[in-house]
């Protein structure tokens, strides 16, 4: 419950302030969001599994975001940014789907 | 072959699917069960809350940013489309200009052709007038008439007179002569044949018998027409009456000089412009 509250506060804050993202960081924001999404669903699944741990969640969140953005950054420098970001999205997408499937099993027992 | 860990031998997709939940959660849970409970203060809970809030900020920022940049891209696109349309209009206008200019060009070419034709006609006319009026020396086929007094003529009564020669010349003109000279004096519109005493003057220059009349024209028909013309008939009567000698010959290449300079200058008349000349206008014959 308190987590949902935190999420709401964050969303509202983002809309109200609506930071202007610097041009250099702009390409990495969407990939960072997807990575964060993965960490959030992972945390949710762990919570439903009953093995949620705050520290693990925080660390996985930060490292996911940083590594995803870093991979795309390096790819951009090497000229394969588009392909690498596709790879990152594929991996994260698979993880999100399987996590969501596990969450669904917990919630609907199906 | 040494035993490799499953994470090395496992296909990539299977690995990703199996490890979709971070292993750390499981490891941390196992560690907790082993009896070393991690210190779970309210602090770490708060950190997780902050991270969730950060996630919310990330999502909303990305959304807002994406919407904004979409607007910018659309604006750029619209500007480009507008520029394309403007340039297209310009190209259309220029092409219309080209068509107009081409039409003008064709009109001007037609005008040029017409003008050139008129110029050629005027040129031809000028040359014909110059020939007829003695402005230029000419040569061509024609006839030679040689007139002389009778050998025993009375020098006061029975010689060739100015009016006789004028009659002869009239006959030649009507027979189709284009240029006439008497004893190398070219006849023009202003030439006079007149007596000054007994001798005859042409163009103010006295000439003596025998009188050689050169006439340029179609020498296949000119003599016959001359003989049948009134001038020719009258002159023939004079020849019979006074015993003049008259020799008529064809010549294929006669040369006639131009009239003397003073006959070629227009003293009172001024030249007309091209507009004054219409094709129907009578050419001034001498």
Contacts between the chains, C-beta under 8 A, distances in Angstrom:
chain1	res1	chain2	res2	distance
A	2	B	45	8.0
A	2	B	49	6.4
A	3	B	48	7.3
A	3	B	49	6.8
A	3	B	52	5.3
A	6	B	49	4.3
A	6	B	50	7.4
A	6	B	52	4.0
A	6	B	53	4.6
A	6	B	56	7.2
A	7	B	52	5.2
A	7	B	53	7.1
A	7	B	55	6.8
A	7	B	56	4.7
A	8	B	56	7.0
A	9	B	53	5.4
A	9	B	56	6.8
A	10	B	52	6.6
A	10	B	53	3.6
A	10	B	54	6.4
A	10	B	55	6.3
A	10	B	56	2.2
A	10	B	57	4.6
A	10	B	58	7.9
A	10	B	59	7.8
A	10	B	60	7.2
A	11	B	56	4.1
A	11	B	57	7.5
A	11	B	59	6.5
A	11	B	60	4.8
A	12	B	56	7.8
A	12	B	60	7.8
A	13	B	53	7.2
A	13	B	56	7.1
A	13	B	57	5.6
A	13	B	60	7.6
A	14	B	56	6.2
A	14	B	57	4.1
A	14	B	58	7.4
A	14	B	59	7.0
A	14	B	60	2.8
A	14	B	61	4.8
A	14	B	63	7.9
A	14	B	64	7.0
A	15	B	60	5.0
A	15	B	64	6.7
A	18	B	60	7.8
A	18	B	61	7.1
A	18	B	64	4.6
A	19	B	61	5.6
A	21	B	61	6.5
A	21	B	65	5.0
A	26	B	65	6.6
A	26	B	69	7.5
A	29	B	58	7.4
A	29	B	61	7.0
A	29	B	62	4.9
A	29	B	65	6.3
A	30	B	62	5.7
A	30	B	66	7.4
A	32	B	58	6.4
A	32	B	62	8.0
A	33	B	58	5.3
A	33	B	59	5.7
A	33	B	62	4.7
A	36	B	55	4.9
A	36	B	58	5.6
A	36	B	59	7.7
A	37	B	55	7.9
A	37	B	59	7.9
A	39	B	55	7.9
A	40	B	52	7.4
A	40	B	55	5.8
A	42	B	20	7.2
A	42	B	21	5.7
A	42	B	22	5.3
A	42	B	25	7.5
A	43	B	48	8.0
A	45	B	21	5.5
A	46	B	21	6.3
A	46	B	22	7.5
A	46	B	25	4.2
A	49	B	21	7.5
A	49	B	25	7.4
A	50	B	29	7.9
A	51	B	25	4.9
A	51	B	26	6.3
A	51	B	28	7.1
A	51	B	29	3.8
A	52	B	25	7.0
A	53	B	24	7.5
A	53	B	25	6.0
A	53	B	28	4.3
A	53	B	29	7.2
A	53	B	38	7.3
A	54	B	40	7.5
A	54	B	44	4.0
A	54	B	45	5.8
A	54	B	47	6.4
A	54	B	48	4.4
A	55	B	28	7.3
A	55	B	38	6.9
A	55	B	44	6.0
A	56	B	22	6.5
A	56	B	24	4.4
A	56	B	25	5.4
A	56	B	28	5.3
A	57	B	48	5.5
A	57	B	51	6.9
A	58	B	44	7.6
A	58	B	47	5.4
A	58	B	48	6.0
A	58	B	51	5.3
A	59	B	24	7.4
A	60	B	22	5.0
A	60	B	24	6.6
A	61	B	51	5.2
A	61	B	55	7.2
A	62	B	51	7.6
A	65	B	58	7.8
A	91	B	16	5.8
A	94	B	13	7.1
A	94	B	16	5.0
A	94	B	17	6.3
A	94	B	20	7.1
A	95	B	16	6.3
A	95	B	19	8.0
A	95	B	20	4.2
A	96	B	20	7.9
A	98	B	17	5.0
A	98	B	20	3.9
A	99	B	20	5.1
A	99	B	21	6.4
A	102	B	20	7.6
A	102	B	21	7.1
